[in-house]
Amino acid sequence: MSDISKAETQRFSQEYNPGEGAVSLQSRGANAVSRIKDEMRNNFLPVLVGSIALSFLAGYLICRQREAQRRDQWAETLFRQLKDWLTEHGRKAAAPVQEGLEYARSAAKRASHMGGRYGRQLNPFLREPRRRFLGIV
């Protein structure tokens, strides 16, 4: 029984003795720190490669986002300038197109009249009957 009490008193004195307890805590802390340093040395290369890959991925995604923003801004600027140009020069730009349409219309009208005249010259006996309203006029 005295052996059990001696063991308990030694354990009690080690736990509550400030001088010896501090040394044991320091030694345990030093062991934990050295163990963490050893683990970090073993894991340093994978952590370094992972952080580099993560930073490249983040940079790539940020670059793509900025490029998309620049494209949108460029398209907005282009359409705004196009709208402003059409507002200023729209009628001037449409005038040649309108003149071309007028020329095509008059050319088609001339061609239809000439076709009718040539048709009457080739067959003088065929005449269109006059149109009458209800056969009276």
C-alpha positions as CSV (number, residue, x, y, z in Angstrom):
1,M,0.0,0.0,0.0
2,S,2.8,2.3,0.7
3,D,4.1,1.8,-2.9
4,I,0.7,3.0,-4.3
5,S,0.7,6.1,-2.1
6,K,4.3,6.9,-3.0
7,A,3.5,6.7,-6.7
8,E,0.4,8.9,-6.2
9,T,2.4,11.5,-4.2
10,Q,5.1,11.6,-6.9
11,R,2.5,12.1,-9.6
12,F,0.8,14.8,-7.5
13,S,4.0,16.5,-6.8
14,Q,5.0,16.5,-10.5
15,E,1.6,17.9,-11.5
16,Y,1.5,20.7,-8.9
17,N,5.1,21.6,-8.6
18,P,5.5,24.7,-10.6
19,G,9.2,24.3,-11.3
20,E,9.1,20.8,-12.6
21,G,5.7,21.2,-14.3
22,A,6.9,24.1,-16.4
23,V,9.9,22.2,-17.6
24,S,7.7,19.2,-18.6
25,L,5.2,21.5,-20.4
26,Q,8.1,23.2,-22.2
27,S,9.6,19.9,-23.2
28,R,6.2,18.7,-24.4
29,G,5.7,22.0,-26.3
30,A,9.1,21.7,-27.8
31,N,8.4,18.2,-28.9
32,A,5.1,19.2,-30.5
33,V,6.8,22.2,-32.3
34,S,9.6,20.0,-33.6
35,R,7.1,17.4,-34.8
36,I,5.1,20.1,-36.6
37,K,8.3,21.3,-38.2
38,D,9.2,17.8,-39.4
39,E,5.7,17.4,-40.9
40,M,6.1,20.8,-42.6
41,R,9.4,19.7,-44.1
42,N,7.8,16.6,-45.4
43,N,4.8,18.5,-46.8
44,F,6.6,21.6,-48.1
45,L,6.8,20.6,-51.7
46,P,3.2,19.6,-52.1
47,V,2.0,22.7,-50.3
48,L,4.2,24.9,-52.5
49,V,3.0,23.3,-55.7
50,G,-0.6,23.5,-54.6
51,S,-0.3,27.2,-53.7
52,I,1.4,28.0,-57.1
53,A,-1.3,26.1,-59.0
54,L,-4.1,27.8,-57.0
55,S,-2.6,31.2,-57.7
56,F,-2.3,30.5,-61.4
57,L,-5.9,29.3,-61.5
58,A,-7.1,32.4,-59.6
59,G,-5.1,34.7,-62.0
60,Y,-6.5,32.9,-65.1
61,L,-10.1,33.3,-63.9
62,I,-9.6,37.0,-63.0
63,C,-8.0,37.5,-66.4
64,R,-10.9,35.9,-68.2
65,Q,-13.4,38.0,-66.3
66,R,-11.6,41.2,-67.1
67,E,-11.3,40.2,-70.8
68,A,-15.1,39.6,-70.9
69,Q,-15.7,43.0,-69.3
70,R,-13.4,44.7,-71.9
71,R,-15.2,42.9,-74.7
72,D,-18.6,44.1,-73.4
73,Q,-17.3,47.7,-73.0
74,W,-15.8,47.6,-76.5
75,A,-19.1,46.4,-78.0
76,E,-21.1,49.1,-76.1
77,T,-18.7,51.8,-77.3
78,L,-18.8,50.5,-80.9
79,F,-22.6,50.5,-80.9
80,R,-22.8,53.9,-79.3
81,Q,-20.5,55.4,-81.9
82,L,-22.4,53.7,-84.7
83,K,-25.7,55.0,-83.4
84,D,-24.2,58.5,-83.1
85,W,-22.8,58.3,-86.6
86,L,-26.1,57.1,-88.0
87,T,-27.9,59.9,-86.2
88,E,-25.5,62.5,-87.7
89,H,-25.0,61.0,-91.2
90,G,-28.1,58.8,-91.6
91,R,-29.9,60.9,-94.2
92,K,-26.7,61.5,-96.2
93,A,-26.0,57.8,-96.2
94,A,-29.6,56.9,-97.2
95,A,-29.7,59.4,-100.1
96,P,-27.6,57.3,-102.6
97,V,-29.8,54.3,-101.8
98,Q,-32.9,56.3,-102.4
99,E,-31.6,57.6,-105.7
100,G,-30.7,54.1,-106.7
101,L,-34.2,52.9,-106.0
102,E,-35.7,55.8,-108.0
103,Y,-33.5,55.0,-110.9
104,A,-34.4,51.3,-110.8
105,R,-38.1,52.2,-110.6
106,S,-37.9,54.5,-113.6
107,A,-35.9,52.0,-115.6
108,A,-38.4,49.3,-114.9
109,K,-41.2,51.6,-116.0
110,R,-39.4,52.5,-119.2
111,A,-38.7,48.8,-119.9
112,S,-42.4,47.9,-119.5
113,H,-43.6,50.6,-121.8
114,M,-41.0,49.6,-124.5
115,G,-41.9,46.0,-124.1
116,G,-45.6,46.8,-124.7
117,R,-44.7,48.9,-127.7
118,Y,-42.5,46.2,-129.2
119,G,-45.3,43.6,-128.6
120,R,-47.8,45.8,-130.5
121,Q,-45.4,46.2,-133.4
122,L,-44.7,42.5,-133.7
123,N,-48.4,41.6,-133.8
124,P,-50.5,44.6,-135.0
125,F,-53.7,42.6,-135.3
126,L,-53.9,41.7,-131.7
127,R,-55.4,44.5,-129.8
128,E,-56.6,44.6,-126.2
129,P,-60.3,45.1,-125.9
130,R,-61.3,48.3,-124.3
131,R,-62.4,48.0,-120.8
132,R,-66.0,48.8,-120.2
133,F,-68.1,49.2,-117.1
134,L,-70.8,46.6,-117.1
135,G,-70.6,46.4,-120.9
136,I,-72.1,49.9,-121.2
137,V,-69.3,52.3,-121.5
